[in-house]
Amino acid sequence: MSSKNPWETQDDLNPWGKKKKQTDETDNIFSDFIDEIEKIFGIKMNNHNNDSNDGKKNDKTNKKVWGLILGIGAVLYLSSGFYQVQYDERGVVLRFGKWVRTVGPGLQYVLPYPFEEAILQKVTAVKQIDIGSFFKSQQEESLMLTGDSNLANISFSVLWKVRENAVEDYLFNAKTPEITVRAVAESVMREIVGQQLFSYVQTEGRGEVQKKVKENLQALMDEYKMGVDILRVELQRVEPPQSVVDAFRDVERAQAEQQSEKNKAEAYDRDTRARTRGLVAEKINSGESMKRSIIETAKGAVARFLSTYSQYKLSPEIVSKRLYIDTMKDIYKDIDKIIIDENIKAASYLPLTDILKKKLQNSQEVNS
């Protein structure tokens, strides 16, 4: 058997021939790539003498290794631009430090450093700022002047988060967004409280004050383009300062007493007015009744007079005598009467009144 490779004389049938050709082409590509690198950076990637055959072989080998290393490095460098944005995040892409786009959740890609970089920002986390707490460093900011010139010790909380579609505004329009939100919230609260009475803010007006502060604060955040959503404003404490709390309680007691006396006076006023209206109505009704009675009586008198007059026209003498008798009867009805006979010279009289009285008394005794 010949030691010769059986494929050496049959190049067309050599299964490795084509692969050998492809390998040579790949080596040429690596060599050309290394040559370009050497020209650009002015370095030498081999130390062998290129005049000898061994040097040429080593030179090709070195270029192949370096090309492979650089290719792997390029792949790793380019693949480093992939990053993952979580469901509760937004990615802000900067190109040479300037904002170019904002991306949502999912697998994203940026050009590797130093061309582009991505900043991930949480957009669902709710942040809370407490203003006017019990710490000494924050006691001054809790003192606010109300609309009735009273000092109020007010503490409240602001709940807010980053707006999903304005993450770039949140990151770049303010150096310290938290400090800005805190300062603006305190300013807005002072403005709203300064327009209200202390008792109103402390009691039934708490909800209205919270609503107004939230609306005004959100309007300012939008005006400043802060990229912030104000979720809620909560009043925690509304009370007078500790140094004047005793005097304030005295004032509250005095106001309560004043209100109590005022309520009593209003109740007395309502009762008096009701009674007066009742008396007025009674007098009016009595007057109306008397008016109707007088009118009816007058109408009856007129009717009687007309009736008498019609009879008088028929027989004047009889009617005149009858009227005279009726008139004298009315005159002498309640008067003590003395009857004197003109034929008797001596003064004698008949006490008819006394007789009638005795007769009446006797009848009453018999009946009893």
Buried (B, 14 or more C-beta within 10 A) or exposed (E): EEEEEEEEEEEEEBEEEEEEEEEEEEBEBBBEBBEEBBEEEEEEBBEBEEEEEEBEEBBBBBBBBBBEEBEEEEEEEEEEBEBEBEEEBBBBBBEEEEBEBBBEBEEBBBEBEEEBBBBBBEBEEEBEBBBBBEEEEEBEBBEBEBBEEBBBBBBBBBBBBBBBEBBBBBBBBBEEBEEBBBEBBBEBBBEBBEEBBBBBBBEEBBEEBBEBBBBBBBEBBBEBBBBBBBBEBBBEBBBBBEEBEEEBEEEEEEEEEEEEEEEEEEEEEEEEEEEEEEEEEEEEEEEEEEEEEEEEEEEEEEEEEEEEEEEBEEEEEEBEEBEEEEEEEEEEEEEEEEEEEEEEEEEEEEEEEEEEEEEEEEEEEEEE
